[in-house]
Amino acid sequence: MRLTLPSFAVALALMTGANASFAEPYVLDKSHAAITFQIDHLGFSMVHGRFSEFDAEIDFDVEEPSKSSVVFTINAPSIDTGWEKRDEHVRGPDFLNVVKNPEIVFKSTSIKKTGDDTAEMVGLLTMNGTSNEETFDVTLRKMEPSPFGKKLLTAGFIAEGNIDRTKYGISYGAGAIGNDVPVRVDLEIVKDQ
């Protein structure tokens, strides 16, 4: 059964942290979670990549959804584009400079519903030692009891945004290698019913 109005608010409640008065613990299902991106290579192809290590803290105020907050922390060295030689370069000072900046952090500053199952999330992204405001469109894909017979409630989300890497001092190959980097976050969370 797909939930509609006010499914997005209810779904955000599923992702509530311990600070909310009615919150219960929810678990991020990392076997069904991903942070992926793509970048244009000289106009010939799109290179696809992912970060394999990350965590999230999400708090939700059921009375005032605008007070909700999201924090994503990504382990920058965990980048994987499918070619180790390229990954070593991207971890270096031309790109992410992970020795000096081992974490990429996104902290929301506002969350605004845009539809029954959608919201706009604005926040501060810190990468390569530089912080800028970014906007992500969030969609609730589905929320219902687990289809696998367990007493679990499952919710799935997508968050998508477009990041200009040059705003973070990552200008190596700018213009030839794509400046704009589409980013997508897929998440499943579960709780006992």
Sequence and secondary structure as in RCSB ss.txt:
>XXXX:A:sequence
MRLTLPSFAVALALMTGANASFAEPYVLDKSHAAITFQIDHLGFSMVHGRFSEFDAEIDFDVEEPSKSSVVFTIN
APSIDTGWEKRDEHVRGPDFLNVVKNPEIVFKSTSIKKTGDDTAEMVGLLTMNGTSNEETFDVTLRKMEPSPFGK
KLLTAGFIAEGNIDRTKYGISYGAGAIGNDVPVRVDLEIVKDQ
>XXXX:A:secstr
    TTHHHHHHHHT  TTSTT    EE GGG EEEEEEEETTTEEEEEEES EEEEEE  SS GGG EEEEEEE
GGGEE S HHHHHHHHSTTTT TTT  EEEEEEEEEEE SSSEEEEEEEEEETTEEEEEEEEEEEEEEEE TTSS
SEEEEEEEEEEEEEGGGGT  TTBTTB SEEEEEEEEEEEEE 
